[in-house]
């Protein structure tokens, strides 16, 4: 491809079948649908930052990515900052243990946002603490996302406090690749959470 308009979301990660016609990219110039196993797309104009959306132009934003030639190298990671609006506990057929469903209202995290300094930042001292308002892409409209996990997982220990105390959170996860899609319209597997003091 090797141009500034055409590319694909992934090169190695296979987009799950249920998500293949649900992913869109937004830029300042407009929208482009991502299609197929790797999310082929053509942008209306070159862009530095692309927002991955679910379900169309008005769907919730899942992540922001930096432009890269040929492939954005997305692996289905979802990164959202906002508030936990609800928590639901249920049993589901074919799922071996109780499931917790979180509804999060929020905006995608900027590509540079992180919950903590990573090993490749070791020499960039002093290390700044995470900042909720600096971390979110506040120019993107708030959307509602659905996060799933098993009762007793480490991030869920924080979720109840965040819900009750109305604390800002960063949520980290991936689009589900297993049976979750049989039960949820937008199944995001919760893998990590950052809470911010009120």
N, C-alpha and C positions, 0 to 999 in steps of 0.2 A: 504494500500500500504506500507507505513512505510519503505521505503528504500531510497537510495540516487540517484536513477535513474528514478523512476516512480512517477507521480503525476498528478495534474490537475491545470489549471490556476485559476479556481474559485470553490467555494463551494456553494455560494448563488446567485451570479449573473449569469443569463442565457445569454450565448453568442448569440447575434442576429443571425437569420438563415443565412442572407447574409454573415456573417463573419465566419461561422463555418468551412469552408474549406480553409480559407485565413490566419489563424494565425500559425506562426512558432516560435520556440524558438531557439536561437543561443547561443552557449557556445564556449569556446576556443577549445573544442574537436569536434565540428560539429553542426549539426542541427537536430531538431526533430519537427515533425508536431503535432499541437494540434488539437484534434478531438472531435466532439460532443458538447453537450449542455454545458459542463463544461471545455472543452479543455484538455482531457486526453492526456498525452505524456509520452514517455520514452526517456531519454537522452542517448547519446552514452557513457558518462562518468560523474561522479559527478562534480558539478560546484557550486561555491559560488554565482556568478552573472549570470543572464540569460537575454538576450535581446529578447523582443517580436518584431517579424517582421511581416509585412503584405505582403501576396501574394507569399512568397517563400524566398529562400536563398538570393536573391538580392533585395528583396522588402525593402521599407523604415522601419526603426526602429521606433517603437511607444513608447517604454518604456523599462527601465531596472528594474529588480526585483531581490531581494535577495532570495536565495534558502530557502524554508521552507518545512518541511516534510509534505507529503500528498497533500497540496494545497498551491499555491503561493498567494492565496487570492487576485487575481487581479479582479478589478471591471470594466474593460474596460477603465481605466484612461490612457490618452495619455499625455506625458510630453516631449516636444521637445524644444531645444534651437537652434537658428540660425537667419536667416534673412527672412523677408517677401519679396518675389520675385514679387508677383502680387496681385492685388485686383480687384474683378469683382462684379458688382452689377446687379441683375437681378430679374425678376418676374418669378415665377414658378407656374404651375397649382396645385391647392389644397393646396398651401402654402399661408396663409392669408396676408402676408406683404412682402415687398422687402427683398431679401436675398443677403448677402454679402459673397463672396467666397474668401478666402485667400489661396495663395500657399506659403508654407513655406519650404525653404531648410534648413535642419538642422540635428542635431544628438540628440539622446535621452539624457535626464537628468539622472545623476547618482541617485541611490535610495536615497542617503542622501541629495540631492539638494532640496532647498525650496526657495520660493519667500520672505519669512519673517520668523522670529523666531515664532514658534507655542507655545501654552500654555504649552505643555509638556517639553519645553526647558527653562521654566521660570527661573530656578535656575542655568542655565549654562551661567552665565555672565562672561565677556562682550559678547553681542550679535554681531556676525560678520555680516557685510552687505552681501547681495547676490553678488556673483562673477561669471560672465558669464563663464569665462574660467575654473574656478574650478568646475563649476556646470555641464558642458557637458561631456558626455562620448566620449572624442576625439579619442579614439581608434576605434570607430565605423564609418564606411563610411557615408558621408552625404547622406540623402535621401530626397525625395520630398513628403510632406503631404498636404492634402486638408482640410481646416477648414471652417466651415459654421456657420453663425450667422445671426440674424435679424439686419437690419439697425437700428442704434440708441442704440445698446447694449453698456454697459460700456466698455468692452475690445476693441471694434471697434473704440472708440474715440481715443485710443492710436495707433491703427494699421496704420492709414494714416501717422501720424508723423514718425513712425518707417519705413515705406516704403520710404517716401520722403527723410528722413535723413539717411537712411541705418544704422539704429541702431540695435544692437543685441537685441534679444527678447527671453524670455522664454514663451512658449505657453502651456496652461493647458486646458484639455478638456476630453471628453469621446467619444467613438465610439457611433454613433447615434443609437437610438433604435426605431425611428419612420419613417415617410415617406421619410426622407432624402436619404435613400438607393435607392429609386426609381430614383434618379437623379444623384448621385455621386458614383464614383467607390470606393472611400475611404472617407466616410462622418464622420468627427470628429467635434463634437459640441464644439465651442470655449466657455470656461467658465472663463478664466482668462489670463492675459498677464502681463509680467514684461518687462519694457524697460530699457536698459542700456545706459548710456551716451557714445557718440562716443569717 
